[in-house]
């Protein structure tokens, strides 16, 4: 790995479709609620979009709709327990081995590592602990007295990823990353702003959709 002389070295990883082989949120939520209830919620979401309650392409509103229908009233302890079990399954067979090796390289090099994801904290935090990842920036639905309310903060995608990473670094949105060398890994349009922040941007999505300035994975170049 290169040594640019900058004091902080940060590696930020998207999760779904980047570190993981596929979407992880829907299977987790469906497993918690039960697949019949999850299917019914999916139908309700489709009908709501037809009514014009929200656009079928609006991921933020769709996620909020599904979380409200399927997680409201669930106890936080239940979700954390289920998240730990789900995390074990993902570590065993649900992760992209190329990206896992890259994550391990950053950890071994002493870089600060982050998951920056629109997935749920309940299983990302155990995975982060397993790989000695520094921190997790992800979706954490609101809870009162240990019970989920069905509402959640803004989705962690697009510009929100940039804002939250800068806040984690102790910077305002307009402040430059002075003294920081950053790597970023993503696979979707929701990761573009994260990749734009980075000195070294890596794309795990389709080559035809690769953002300008990013490097396609695989093959993975050394650094």
Residue pairs with C-beta under 8 A, 6 or more apart in sequence:
1 105
1 109
1 222
1 223
2 223
4 181
4 199
6 179
6 180
6 181
7 179
7 180
8 112
8 169
8 179
8 180
8 181
9 109
9 110
9 111
9 112
9 180
9 181
9 182
9 183
10 111
10 112
10 113
10 114
10 169
10 180
10 181
10 182
10 183
11 103
11 106
11 111
11 112
11 113
11 114
11 182
11 183
11 184
11 185
12 113
12 114
12 116
12 165
12 182
12 183
12 184
12 185
12 194
12 198
13 19
13 99
13 103
13 113
13 114
13 115
13 116
13 117
13 184
13 185
14 115
14 116
14 117
14 185
14 186
14 187
14 188
14 190
14 191
14 194
14 204
15 24
15 115
15 117
15 119
15 124
15 138
16 22
16 23
16 24
16 25
16 117
16 118
16 119
16 187
17 23
17 187
17 188
17 204
17 205
18 96
18 99
18 185
18 186
18 187
18 191
18 204
19 95
19 96
19 99
19 100
19 103
19 115
19 185
20 90
20 94
20 95
20 96
21 94
21 95
21 96
22 94
24 86
24 90
24 94
24 119
24 123
25 63
25 118
25 119
25 120
25 139
26 38
26 66
28 82
28 83
28 86
28 120
28 122
28 123
29 38
29 66
29 67
29 70
29 71
29 120
30 38
30 70
31 82
31 86
32 70
32 71
32 74
32 78
32 79
32 82
33 41
33 69
33 70
33 71
37 69
37 70
38 70
41 65
41 66
41 69
41 70
42 66
44 65
44 69
45 62
45 65
45 66
45 69
46 56
48 54
48 65
49 55
49 56
49 62
54 61
54 62
54 65
55 61
56 62
59 118
59 155
59 157
59 190
60 154
60 155
60 157
63 118
63 139
63 152
63 155
64 151
64 152
64 155
67 141
67 150
67 152
68 150
68 151
69 150
71 79
71 141
71 148
71 150
72 148
72 149
72 150
73 147
73 148
73 150
74 147
74 148
75 146
75 147
75 148
76 143
76 146
76 147
76 148
77 146
79 120
79 122
79 148
80 122
82 122
83 120
83 121
83 122
83 123
83 125
83 126
84 123
84 126
86 122
86 123
87 123
87 124
87 126
87 127
87 130
88 126
90 123
90 127
91 127
91 130
96 204
98 217
98 218
98 220
99 185
99 204
99 217
100 131
102 185
102 202
102 220
103 113
103 131
103 133
104 131
106 113
106 183
107 113
107 131
107 132
107 133
111 183
112 134
112 135
113 131
113 132
113 133
113 134
114 133
114 134
114 135
114 136
114 137
114 165
114 168
115 124
115 127
115 128
115 133
115 135
115 136
115 137
115 138
116 137
116 138
116 156
116 161
116 164
116 165
116 194
117 124
117 136
117 137
117 138
117 139
117 156
118 138
118 139
118 155
118 156
118 157
118 190
119 138
119 139
120 138
120 139
120 140
120 141
121 136
121 138
121 139
121 140
124 136
124 138
125 136
127 133
128 134
128 135
128 136
135 168
137 156
137 161
137 164
137 165
137 168
138 156
139 152
139 153
139 155
139 156
140 152
140 153
141 148
141 149
141 150
141 151
141 152
142 148
142 149
142 150
142 151
142 152
142 153
143 149
154 160
156 164
157 190
157 191
158 189
158 190
158 192
158 193
159 193
161 190
161 191
161 193
161 194
162 173
162 193
162 194
162 196
162 197
163 173
165 194
165 197
166 172
166 173
166 175
166 197
169 177
169 180
171 177
177 197
181 199
181 200
182 197
182 198
182 199
182 200
183 198
183 199
183 200
183 201
183 202
183 223
184 191
184 194
184 195
184 197
184 198
184 200
184 201
184 202
185 202
185 204
185 217
186 192
186 194
186 195
186 201
186 202
186 203
186 204
186 205
187 203
187 204
187 205
188 205
189 209
192 211
195 201
195 202
195 203
195 211
195 213
195 214
196 211
196 213
200 215
200 223
201 211
201 213
201 214
201 215
202 214
202 215
202 216
202 217
202 220
203 210
203 211
203 214
203 215
203 216
203 217
204 217
207 216
210 216
215 221
